[in-house]
Amino acid sequence: MILVSSLRTTDLKSTTSNMKDTDDRTSTYQADSLSLMGAIVLGTGVMIDAGIFALTGQMAEMTGSLFPLAFLSAAMIVSSGAYSYVKLSNAYPSAGGIAMYLEKAYGRTLTTAFHALLMYFSMVIAQSFLARTFGSYTLQLFDISDSSLLVPVLGVSLWLVAFLINLSANSLIQGVASALGFIKIGGIVLFGVVGVLAADAVEVNFSSADPSASVTGFLGAAAIGILAFKGFTTITNSGSELKDASRNLGKTIMISIGLCVVIYALVGFAVSSNLSLEEIITTRNYSLAAAARPALGEYAVWFTVILAMLATAGGIIASIFAVSRMLAMLTKMKLVPNSHFGMPGSSQKHTLVYTVVLGLLLTAFFDLSRIAVLGIIFYLIMDIAIHWGVLRHLKDEVKASSVIPVIAIALDLIILRGFVWVKAASDPLVLIVAAAVMAAMAAILVTEFFFLRHRPSEDQPAHSYSG
């Protein structure tokens, strides 16, 4: 996290920086530049990254052959939670997305800053998950184990390439991400259809569930499944570009979630029809590639691996842009401290550097399952804050029901408890990760408290809520 205050600069440098920031914002937020269909494609493309390529095996490991039901449960939880986001996006369409929603609910307070940063870290963690997935699938081209040190090496290399692309013009970023998004969606649908048609039988045998599977294991698997859908929150950042955003932003969220449910179901049938439960678990980090081999042979494996490489690469290129933009907005809102460290360019270029450095560290030193632990915990806590903000402060403004946010909060708490419990029982080392998570959260809270306490009075908002 950025822990030092802004450096003093000369008037000339400040003027130049402000001009660059203005140019950057102008090129980033182009009103009515995004159609409803374009937003749906982009939203769906972001959502089906890591979830479709790496989560199936991990969920099967926790709950046996009931993993399709865990995926469905995750979809139901996300859909109920999406209600608050739809109401907020319809009432406050802007490029601020979740940061803006938190600010509307809690004011420019410690509560807003803390939970916005949790969302930021959750998004960076998701990108690191993508980078490790890229490495795992790439090695299947050379029949190398996914436990090789080459996995983090390839993941780090992808981060560096994505960083260089994001330093270029915005039009190149959007063009590359859009092209890879279309390839990814079309390729995955093709994989699912062909995999189902080529299978001897299309079925999911629920009777072969792992005897050791438990309710907490199922809840833990559902928590992992939420990672496959949480990308819908990225859609909330499109408010400034989307045509008729007050109506279309909510539609985009719900349609994207619905399409992902259909795609996941199709691919789930293809995987479960071509691999046994044991094979799915063994190949948990590259189960789609493994499922392609018995159905269509080595050519299908190459197709699936290349598709995974393109999909994960495209996801990181697009997501880095969105995440660095979110952090830049938090610095402009005076909610987080920032230092340029003498770097030239706009504030978003600086936050891009911070984002990439954090992502490199996570990719290099954490495996897929432990990265997932971090991301799920951060996301669920932030999600609870969104629902509570709607329930307590914005219910009348956004015309929301009280019942659905309460249900969403209850489901988040149940899923979070089950996930932490099952990971602690099955992987003792996860306790170290959990301790690191709690330490990181405490550090964020303390740092933000002192930063906001000493913020100049002119930066304080006229209104705020206590939380």
DOTOR-945836 format. One record per residue (C-alpha): residue number from 1; residue in one letter; z, x, y. Coordinates in pm, 1 decimal, always signed. Layout:
BEGIN
> lumtor,vexke,c3,c1,c2
> NUM,A,Z,X,Y
...
***
This chain:
BEGIN
> lumtor,vexke,c3,c1,c2
> 1,M,+0.0,+0.0,+0.0
> 2,I,-55.8,+105.4,+355.3
> 3,L,+283.2,+212.7,+485.0
> 4,V,+221.2,+383.9,+818.1
> 5,S,+150.8,+246.2,+1162.9
> 6,S,-180.6,+260.5,+1347.2
> 7,L,-280.3,+590.5,+1502.2
> 8,R,-321.8,+612.0,+1878.2
> 9,T,-675.8,+671.6,+1993.0
> 10,T,-851.4,+725.5,+2323.7
> 11,D,-1001.1,+433.4,+2517.8
> 12,L,-1348.5,+548.3,+2422.5
> 13,K,-1263.7,+550.7,+2052.2
> 14,S,-1096.1,+211.8,+2078.4
> 15,T,-1400.0,+63.9,+2251.9
> 16,T,-1633.0,+211.5,+1991.9
> 17,S,-1412.5,+87.5,+1709.2
> 18,N,-1394.8,-262.1,+1856.3
> 19,M,-1773.5,-271.6,+1888.6
> 20,K,-1809.4,-165.7,+1526.6
> 21,D,-1556.1,-427.1,+1417.0
> 22,T,-1749.1,-692.2,+1606.7
> 23,D,-2076.3,-584.4,+1451.0
> 24,D,-1913.5,-581.7,+1111.8
> 25,R,-1780.0,-933.9,+1148.8
> 26,T,-2110.6,-1059.6,+1284.1
> 27,S,-2301.4,-929.2,+987.3
> 28,T,-2037.8,-1050.7,+743.2
> 29,Y,-1986.8,-1408.2,+862.3
> 30,Q,-2321.6,-1580.6,+911.6
> 31,A,-2270.1,-1952.4,+964.5
> 32,D,-2459.0,-2186.8,+727.3
> 33,S,-2610.8,-1889.2,+543.3
> 34,L,-2484.4,-2004.7,+202.9
> 35,S,-2604.3,-2323.1,+31.4
> 36,L,-2399.5,-2530.8,-211.6
> 37,M,-2608.6,-2409.2,-504.8
> 38,G,-2580.4,-2048.2,-392.4
> 39,A,-2203.0,-2079.4,-361.9
> 40,I,-2180.2,-2230.8,-711.3
> 41,V,-2384.4,-1945.4,-859.9
> 42,L,-2175.8,-1682.6,-681.4
> 43,G,-1848.2,-1854.3,-771.0
> 44,T,-1941.8,-1897.1,-1136.2
> 45,G,-2065.4,-1539.2,-1150.4
> 46,V,-1732.5,-1405.3,-1022.8
> 47,M,-1533.1,-1618.7,-1267.4
> 48,I,-1711.8,-1521.6,-1588.7
> 49,D,-1665.5,-1145.8,-1563.2
> 50,A,-1366.3,-1012.2,-1754.1
> 51,G,-1281.5,-1346.8,-1910.5
> 52,I,-1596.2,-1372.8,-2115.5
> 53,F,-1613.6,-1009.9,-2224.6
> 54,A,-1258.5,-892.2,-2294.4
> 55,L,-1009.3,-1177.9,-2309.8
> 56,T,-1116.1,-1357.9,-2627.6
> 57,G,-979.8,-1092.8,-2864.2
> 58,Q,-657.2,-1047.9,-2670.5
> 59,M,-592.1,-1422.0,-2680.0
> 60,A,-669.9,-1437.2,-3052.9
> 61,E,-419.8,-1156.1,-3108.5
> 62,M,-144.4,-1365.4,-2951.8
> 63,T,-218.1,-1709.8,-3094.9
> 64,G,-452.6,-1665.9,-3392.1
> 65,S,-746.9,-1898.6,-3438.8
> 66,L,-599.0,-2139.7,-3185.4
> 67,F,-740.0,-1922.4,-2906.3
> 68,P,-1010.7,-2180.4,-2815.5
> 69,L,-732.5,-2431.8,-2747.6
> 70,A,-553.5,-2169.3,-2537.4
> 71,F,-872.4,-2127.5,-2333.4
> 72,L,-891.4,-2505.1,-2289.0
> 73,S,-525.5,-2516.0,-2184.6
> 74,A,-589.1,-2243.3,-1928.6
> 75,A,-879.8,-2446.5,-1790.7
> 76,M,-658.7,-2754.5,-1758.7
> 77,I,-386.2,-2556.6,-1580.5
> 78,V,-634.5,-2400.8,-1338.6
> 79,S,-801.8,-2737.7,-1276.7
> 80,S,-472.1,-2901.3,-1185.2
> 81,G,-386.5,-2605.8,-964.2
> 82,A,-728.4,-2616.3,-800.0
> 83,Y,-630.1,-2947.0,-640.8
> 84,S,-425.8,-2771.3,-372.7
> 85,Y,-705.2,-2523.4,-301.1
> 86,V,-962.2,-2801.7,-272.3
> 87,K,-744.9,-2991.5,-25.3
> 88,L,-681.4,-2675.2,+177.6
> 89,S,-1045.9,-2566.6,+176.0
> 90,N,-1158.5,-2910.4,+291.0
> 91,A,-907.6,-2908.4,+577.2
> 92,Y,-933.3,-2539.6,+677.8
> 93,P,-1271.4,-2392.4,+578.4
> 94,S,-1279.3,-2030.1,+695.5
> 95,A,-1345.5,-1675.6,+580.4
> 96,G,-968.4,-1624.5,+568.5
> 97,G,-939.1,-1807.9,+239.6
> 98,I,-598.7,-1776.8,+76.8
> 99,A,-458.0,-1561.2,+357.6
> 100,M,-542.0,-1839.4,+603.0
> 101,Y,-394.1,-2108.4,+375.8
> 102,L,-66.1,-1917.6,+349.2
> 103,E,-61.3,-1866.9,+725.7
> 104,K,-113.4,-2240.3,+780.8
> 105,A,+173.6,-2322.4,+544.7
> 106,Y,+430.2,-2059.4,+639.6
> 107,G,+315.6,-1917.5,+974.2
> 108,R,+282.6,-1541.6,+1032.1
> 109,T,+600.6,-1469.4,+840.5
> 110,L,+730.0,-1247.7,+562.7
> 111,T,+650.2,-1523.8,+312.9
> 112,T,+283.4,-1526.2,+412.9
> 113,A,+248.0,-1146.7,+418.0
> 114,F,+423.0,-1098.4,+83.2
> 115,H,+222.9,-1355.8,-110.8
> 116,A,-107.3,-1259.6,+53.6
> 117,L,-50.6,-902.5,-62.8
> 118,L,+31.0,-1026.1,-412.0
> 119,M,-308.6,-1195.6,-414.1
> 120,Y,-472.8,-878.3,-285.0
> 121,F,-314.5,-667.0,-559.5
> 122,S,-401.0,-930.1,-819.9
> 123,M,-766.2,-911.6,-716.0
> 124,V,-771.0,-530.7,-728.8
> 125,I,-610.4,-546.0,-1073.1
> 126,A,-883.0,-786.5,-1187.0
> 127,Q,-1145.8,-537.6,-1070.3
> 128,S,-972.2,-259.5,-1262.8
> 129,F,-980.6,-486.5,-1566.5
> 130,L,-1356.2,-515.5,-1514.7
> 131,A,-1394.2,-139.1,-1485.2
> 132,R,-1212.2,-76.8,-1814.5
> 133,T,-1420.0,-351.3,-1978.3
> 134,F,-1733.3,-173.7,-1855.5
> 135,G,-1617.5,+145.6,-2025.2
> 136,S,-1527.8,-27.2,-2353.6
> 137,Y,-1865.6,-198.0,-2384.0
> 138,T,-2067.7,+105.2,-2276.4
> 139,L,-1920.5,+314.1,-2558.2
> 140,Q,-2050.2,+63.7,-2814.3
> 141,L,-2399.6,+196.0,-2744.2
> 142,F,-2289.3,+527.5,-2893.7
> 143,D,-2054.9,+392.0,-3162.7
> 144,I,-1751.1,+550.5,-2994.4
> 145,S,-1405.3,+393.4,-3021.7
> 146,D,-1280.3,+197.9,-2722.0
> 147,S,-959.3,+404.3,-2742.2
> 148,S,-1150.7,+709.6,-2622.0
> 149,L,-1061.0,+873.3,-2290.9
> 150,L,-1419.5,+803.2,-2192.1
> 151,V,-1319.9,+441.2,-2118.6
> 152,P,-1122.1,+525.8,-1802.1
> 153,V,-1376.0,+795.1,-1712.0
> 154,L,-1659.1,+542.2,-1718.0
> 155,G,-1444.1,+288.6,-1534.1
> 156,V,-1363.7,+536.5,-1257.6
> 157,S,-1732.3,+627.0,-1230.8
> 158,L,-1819.6,+259.8,-1183.4
> 159,W,-1563.7,+233.3,-902.4
> 160,L,-1723.6,+528.4,-724.0
> 161,V,-2075.6,+383.6,-754.5
> 162,A,-1954.3,+44.8,-629.0
> 163,F,-1784.0,+220.8,-337.3
> 164,L,-2105.4,+394.3,-233.8
> 165,I,-2299.8,+67.4,-250.9
> 166,N,-2034.0,-107.1,-41.5
> 167,L,-2067.5,+159.9,+225.7
> 168,S,-2428.7,+51.5,+274.5
> 169,A,-2565.4,-252.7,+455.7
> 170,N,-2419.7,-595.6,+377.5
> 171,S,-2764.1,-725.4,+283.8
> 172,L,-2786.3,-467.1,+3.3
> 173,I,-2441.3,-561.1,-125.7
> 174,Q,-2523.8,-931.3,-134.1
> 175,G,-2868.6,-872.1,-281.9
> 176,V,-2743.6,-653.6,-566.9
> 177,A,-2450.4,-885.0,-643.3
> 178,S,-2668.7,-1197.7,-640.3
> 179,A,-2935.7,-1045.7,-864.3
> 180,L,-2679.8,-925.0,-1117.3
> 181,G,-2505.7,-1263.9,-1098.9
> 182,F,-2820.1,-1451.4,-1203.2
> 183,I,-2885.1,-1202.7,-1485.0
> 184,K,-2526.3,-1232.1,-1603.8
> 185,I,-2510.8,-1611.3,-1613.7
> 186,G,-2851.8,-1645.8,-1778.5
> 187,G,-2779.7,-1370.9,-2031.1
> 188,I,-2442.2,-1509.5,-2134.2
> 189,V,-2580.1,-1859.8,-2180.7
> 190,L,-2864.5,-1711.9,-2389.5
> 191,F,-2611.5,-1518.4,-2599.7
> 192,G,-2409.3,-1832.2,-2663.3
> 193,V,-2707.0,-2046.8,-2758.2
> 194,V,-2866.5,-1785.9,-2985.8
> 195,G,-2530.0,-1695.7,-3140.7
> 196,V,-2462.5,-2057.9,-3231.2
> 197,L,-2812.9,-2113.5,-3368.2
> 198,A,-2803.2,-1794.0,-3575.2
> 199,A,-2461.0,-1862.2,-3728.2
> 200,D,-2437.3,-1995.2,-4081.4
> 201,A,-2192.8,-2257.6,-3962.3
> 202,V,-2068.0,-2352.3,-3616.8
> 203,E,-1696.5,-2406.4,-3648.4
> 204,V,-1351.1,-2304.7,-3539.7
> 205,N,-1110.6,-2307.3,-3833.9
> 206,F,-777.0,-2410.1,-3684.2
> 207,S,-619.6,-2422.8,-4031.2
> 208,S,-629.9,-2042.6,-4051.0
> 209,A,-391.3,-1995.3,-3761.4
> 210,D,-167.9,-1690.1,-3780.4
> 211,P,+164.3,-1792.9,-3941.6
> 212,S,+347.0,-1572.8,-3690.5
> 213,A,+192.7,-1759.7,-3399.8
> 214,S,+447.0,-1946.6,-3187.4
> 215,V,+469.7,-2175.3,-2887.9
> 216,T,+549.5,-1879.1,-2664.3
> 217,G,+253.6,-1692.9,-2811.1
> 218,F,+28.2,-1984.9,-2728.2
> 219,L,+167.1,-1997.1,-2374.1
> 220,G,+109.6,-1623.2,-2341.2
> 221,A,-250.3,-1662.1,-2456.2
> 222,A,-301.7,-1945.6,-2208.4
> 223,A,-167.5,-1718.2,-1934.2
> 224,I,-425.7,-1453.4,-2024.5
> 225,G,-690.6,-1725.1,-2024.6
> 226,I,-606.6,-1803.9,-1663.0
> 227,L,-758.9,-1465.2,-1574.1
> 228,A,-1089.6,-1606.2,-1692.6
> 229,F,-1075.7,-1875.8,-1424.3
> 230,K,-875.9,-1727.0,-1136.5
> 231,G,-1195.1,-1596.9,-977.0
> 232,F,-1241.5,-1942.5,-824.8
> 233,T,-1001.6,-1832.4,-549.9
> 234,T,-1271.0,-1593.3,-425.0
> 235,I,-1480.7,-1898.3,-336.2
> 236,T,-1226.4,-1988.1,-68.0
> 237,N,-1346.0,-1686.6,+135.2
> 238,S,-1688.5,-1849.1,+184.0
> 239,G,-1577.5,-2107.6,+438.9
> 240,S,-1749.4,-1938.4,+733.6
> 241,E,-2085.3,-1904.1,+557.4
> 242,L,-2111.5,-2221.9,+347.8
> 243,K,-2312.8,-2513.7,+483.6
> 244,D,-2095.9,-2820.4,+553.1
> 245,A,-1797.6,-2623.1,+424.5
> 246,S,-1542.8,-2901.0,+475.5
> 247,R,-1722.4,-3102.0,+206.4
> 248,N,-1895.2,-2839.3,-7.2
> 249,L,-1616.8,-2584.0,-54.0
> 250,G,-1409.8,-2817.0,-270.7
> 251,K,-1719.7,-2922.3,-465.0
> 252,T,-1808.1,-2559.1,-527.0
> 253,I,-1464.4,-2485.4,-671.0
> 254,M,-1462.1,-2779.3,-913.7
> 255,I,-1824.9,-2741.7,-1025.4
> 256,S,-1780.0,-2366.9,-1085.0
> 257,I,-1469.4,-2428.0,-1296.5
> 258,G,-1653.8,-2697.5,-1494.0
> 259,L,-1952.1,-2471.8,-1561.0
> 260,C,-1722.6,-2193.0,-1677.4
> 261,V,-1550.5,-2426.8,-1922.9
> 262,V,-1889.6,-2514.1,-2075.1
> 263,I,-2001.1,-2148.9,-2089.9
> 264,Y,-1671.2,-2031.4,-2240.3
> 265,A,-1685.8,-2306.1,-2503.2
> 266,L,-2041.1,-2207.5,-2596.8
> 267,V,-1958.8,-1838.7,-2625.4
> 268,G,-1630.7,-1914.7,-2804.7
> 269,F,-1819.5,-2103.3,-3074.7
> 270,A,-2069.5,-1818.0,-3103.1
> 271,V,-1794.7,-1557.8,-3148.2
> 272,S,-1576.6,-1758.9,-3386.9
> 273,S,-1881.3,-1856.1,-3596.7
> 274,N,-1991.3,-1495.5,-3649.9
> 275,L,-1659.1,-1309.2,-3677.3
> 276,S,-1342.9,-1367.8,-3874.5
> 277,L,-1011.7,-1388.8,-3691.1
> 278,E,-922.4,-1035.7,-3803.1
> 279,E,-1254.1,-901.6,-3671.3
> 280,I,-1207.7,-1075.6,-3336.7
> 281,I,-865.1,-915.3,-3297.8
> 282,T,-982.7,-571.1,-3407.9
> 283,T,-1272.4,-576.0,-3159.7
> 284,R,-1070.3,-750.2,-2887.5
> 285,N,-1200.2,-527.1,-2605.6
> 286,Y,-1568.6,-582.2,-2695.3
> 287,S,-1574.7,-896.7,-2912.6
> 288,L,-1907.4,-1028.2,-2778.5
> 289,A,-2088.3,-712.7,-2883.3
> 290,A,-1922.6,-727.3,-3225.2
> 291,A,-2021.7,-1093.4,-3268.1
> 292,A,-2384.6,-1014.3,-3188.0
> 293,R,-2421.0,-765.7,-3475.1
> 294,P,-2384.9,-998.0,-3779.6
> 295,A,-2590.2,-1270.2,-3610.6
> 296,L,-2892.7,-1075.7,-3484.5
> 297,G,-2846.0,-707.5,-3566.1
> 298,E,-2837.5,-394.4,-3351.7
> 299,Y,-3089.0,-516.9,-3095.7
> 300,A,-2853.8,-802.0,-3010.8
> 301,V,-2569.3,-554.1,-2975.3
> 302,W,-2773.0,-352.2,-2725.4
> 303,F,-2860.4,-668.9,-2535.8
> 304,T,-2495.9,-779.5,-2520.1
> 305,V,-2365.4,-437.1,-2419.1
> 306,I,-2623.7,-394.9,-2142.8
> 307,L,-2547.4,-749.0,-2025.5
> 308,A,-2175.6,-666.1,-2014.7
> 309,M,-2243.9,-346.4,-1821.4
> 310,L,-2453.6,-530.8,-1562.6
> 311,A,-2205.9,-817.2,-1538.5
> 312,T,-1897.4,-602.5,-1488.3
> 313,A,-2079.0,-372.6,-1244.8
> 314,G,-2203.1,-668.5,-1040.8
> 315,G,-1858.6,-824.3,-1040.6
> 316,I,-1694.7,-511.6,-903.7
> 317,I,-1961.8,-457.9,-636.5
> 318,A,-1917.8,-812.7,-506.5
> 319,S,-1540.3,-828.2,-546.6
> 320,I,-1466.0,-501.3,-367.5
> 321,F,-1643.6,-638.6,-62.3
> 322,A,-1441.8,-963.3,-68.2
> 323,V,-1106.8,-795.3,-136.0
> 324,S,-1143.7,-528.5,+132.1
> 325,R,-1243.2,-802.8,+376.4
> 326,M,-926.8,-993.6,+290.7
> 327,L,-705.6,-689.9,+355.2
> 328,A,-888.8,-620.6,+680.9
> 329,M,-815.9,-975.7,+793.2
> 330,L,-446.0,-931.0,+712.5
> 331,T,-437.3,-621.1,+932.6
> 332,K,-610.3,-811.2,+1217.1
> 333,M,-353.0,-1089.0,+1178.5
> 334,K,-81.6,-820.6,+1219.3
> 335,L,+63.4,-915.7,+881.1
> 336,V,+36.5,-571.8,+720.4
> 337,P,+61.5,-222.6,+869.3
> 338,N,-247.9,-7.7,+880.6
> 339,S,-352.3,+347.3,+956.1
> 340,H,-708.2,+471.9,+993.6
> 341,F,-603.3,+826.3,+898.9
> 342,G,-870.7,+947.7,+1137.7
> 343,M,-1149.5,+778.7,+941.3
> 344,P,-1450.9,+653.4,+1139.8
> 345,G,-1595.5,+304.0,+1112.3
> 346,S,-1459.5,-49.6,+1116.9
> 347,S,-1128.7,-165.9,+976.4
> 348,Q,-1304.7,-315.6,+674.1
> 349,K,-1446.1,+26.9,+585.0
> 350,H,-1092.8,+165.3,+595.9
> 351,T,-953.6,-111.8,+377.0
> 352,L,-1247.0,-51.0,+142.4
> 353,V,-1122.2,+305.6,+93.2
> 354,Y,-765.2,+188.5,+27.3
> 355,T,-889.7,-70.3,-222.1
> 356,V,-1101.3,+180.8,-414.1
> 357,V,-821.3,+438.2,-431.5
> 358,L,-580.6,+178.1,-571.7
> 359,G,-842.1,+58.5,-819.6
> 360,L,-913.0,+414.4,-935.8
> 361,L,-544.7,+472.2,-1011.5
> 362,L,-508.5,+146.8,-1206.2
> 363,T,-827.7,+207.8,-1404.0
> 364,A,-731.8,+565.3,-1490.2
> 365,F,-374.5,+505.1,-1606.2
> 366,F,-349.1,+148.1,-1742.1
> 367,D,-514.5,-2.5,-2049.3
> 368,L,-665.1,-351.5,-2051.8
> 369,S,-361.2,-541.7,-2178.4
> 370,R,-119.0,-386.1,-1931.2
> 371,I,-358.7,-438.1,-1643.0
> 372,A,-368.9,-803.7,-1746.6
> 373,V,+11.7,-820.1,-1738.2
> 374,L,+19.8,-704.9,-1377.1
> 375,G,-258.3,-936.5,-1264.6
> 376,I,-117.5,-1249.5,-1428.6
> 377,I,+233.3,-1205.6,-1288.3
> 378,F,+111.4,-1141.8,-932.7
> 379,Y,-137.4,-1429.3,-943.0
> 380,L,+102.6,-1691.1,-1080.5
> 381,I,+369.7,-1611.1,-820.0
> 382,M,+113.0,-1638.1,-540.2
> 383,D,-22.5,-1960.5,-690.0
> 384,I,+324.0,-2116.2,-687.3
> 385,A,+358.4,-2025.4,-319.1
> 386,I,+29.1,-2203.8,-239.3
> 387,H,+136.9,-2524.0,-414.0
> 388,W,+482.9,-2512.5,-254.4
> 389,G,+327.2,-2464.0,+88.0
> 390,V,+111.9,-2772.4,+41.2
> 391,L,+402.8,-2974.6,-94.0
> 392,R,+655.7,-2880.6,+174.5
> 393,H,+451.8,-2815.3,+489.3
> 394,L,+92.4,-2939.2,+467.4
> 395,K,+95.6,-3249.6,+250.9
> 396,D,+24.5,-3488.1,+537.8
> 397,E,-221.4,-3258.2,+718.3
> 398,V,-443.2,-3204.7,+414.7
> 399,K,-381.9,-3557.2,+275.4
> 400,A,-251.4,-3430.5,-57.7
> 401,S,-53.9,-3609.5,-324.4
> 402,S,+298.2,-3482.3,-400.3
> 403,V,+264.0,-3526.8,-774.7
> 404,I,-15.3,-3281.6,-855.6
> 405,P,+132.3,-2976.2,-674.2
> 406,V,+466.1,-3041.5,-851.1
> 407,I,+287.7,-3050.4,-1187.7
> 408,A,+97.2,-2731.1,-1099.9
> 409,I,+420.3,-2548.8,-1007.7
> 410,A,+588.3,-2661.8,-1330.6
> 411,L,+293.1,-2545.0,-1541.9
> 412,D,+283.2,-2207.4,-1365.2
> 413,L,+655.0,-2153.2,-1432.4
> 414,I,+622.0,-2251.7,-1799.4
> 415,I,+320.7,-2027.0,-1851.6
> 416,L,+481.7,-1734.1,-1667.8
> 417,R,+798.5,-1755.9,-1874.4
> 418,G,+608.4,-1780.2,-2203.6
> 419,F,+382.7,-1490.7,-2115.3
> 420,V,+665.0,-1254.9,-2015.9
> 421,W,+863.4,-1349.2,-2326.2
> 422,V,+583.7,-1291.9,-2577.2
> 423,K,+469.4,-964.0,-2419.4
> 424,A,+826.4,-831.2,-2416.5
> 425,A,+863.9,-916.2,-2786.9
> 426,S,+525.9,-783.4,-2903.5
> 427,D,+492.5,-475.7,-2683.5
> 428,P,+821.5,-308.6,-2579.3
> 429,L,+634.3,-78.0,-2343.8
> 430,V,+546.5,-382.4,-2137.9
> 431,L,+907.7,-381.4,-2018.6
> 432,I,+830.8,-58.3,-1835.1
> 433,V,+530.9,-225.7,-1676.3
> 434,A,+745.3,-526.7,-1586.5
> 435,A,+1000.8,-296.3,-1423.9
> 436,A,+721.3,-130.4,-1226.7
> 437,V,+597.8,-474.0,-1119.9
> 438,M,+942.0,-574.7,-996.4
> 439,A,+985.0,-242.8,-814.7
> 440,A,+644.2,-284.0,-650.7
> 441,M,+728.0,-638.5,-543.9
> 442,A,+1061.8,-524.9,-398.4
> 443,A,+890.0,-240.9,-211.2
> 444,I,+631.6,-481.2,-68.8
> 445,L,+903.7,-723.1,+40.9
> 446,V,+1120.6,-458.8,+209.5
> 447,T,+827.1,-289.0,+381.6
> 448,E,+689.9,-617.0,+513.0
> 449,F,+1035.3,-722.8,+634.3
> 450,F,+1075.4,-415.3,+853.8
> 451,F,+712.6,-421.1,+969.2
> 452,L,+725.7,-784.4,+1081.0
> 453,R,+1070.9,-739.8,+1230.6
> 454,H,+948.7,-459.3,+1458.2
> 455,R,+613.8,-619.9,+1535.4
> 456,P,+551.6,-642.7,+1911.5
> 457,S,+654.0,-978.7,+2055.5
> 458,E,+300.0,-1053.8,+2173.7
> 459,D,+186.9,-1048.5,+1810.4
> 460,Q,+434.6,-1317.8,+1710.7
> 461,P,+282.8,-1662.3,+1662.7
> 462,A,+391.2,-1958.4,+1864.5
> 463,H,+483.0,-2144.6,+1547.2
> 464,S,+618.1,-2044.3,+1210.2
> 465,Y,+793.4,-2190.8,+913.7
> 466,S,+1091.1,-2049.3,+731.8
> 467,G,+927.5,-2096.6,+392.4
***
